[in-house]
Amino acid sequence: MNKYCLACDLIDDPVLIAEYDEQHRQVWPEILDSINGSGITNMEIYRFGTRLFMIMETDDSFTFERKAAMDAANAKVQQWEQLMWKFQQAIPGSKPGEKWVFMNKIFQL
C-alpha cells in the first residue's frame, strides 16, 4: 500500500464552498468507478475553510501516469474535473493548471 497526501484550495465564496461540499456528498457513480478502477483503495478529503487536504491509499497497480491516461479517456471524468474547476483554484506555489499538489511528510509517530 502507498499513501499520498495532496492539497488544493477552494475559491473563497461561501455559496461555492457549500455547493462543493454538496457535490462530494453525492459523487457521480462514474467517478467512484474511475477511482476504484485505478488502484485507489481509499480516498478521503478534508476541508478547513478554503483549504482541502486529500489522503489517497493505493495498491501496487496504481500510478499517477496510468490514472491520468484513464481520466483523459473518460468523458465523465473530464466533465467532473471541469465542474470542480468552478470551485477549486490553484494553491499558491503550484504550477499553471495544477490543482492538487503533493504535500511532504515531515513527521510520523
Secondary structure, DSSP 8 states (H G I E B T S, - for coil): -EEEEEEEEE-S-HHHHHHHHHHHHS--HHHHHHHHHTTEEEEEEEEETTEEEEEEEE-TT--HHHHHHHHHT-HHHHHHHHHHTTTEE--TT--TT--SEE-------
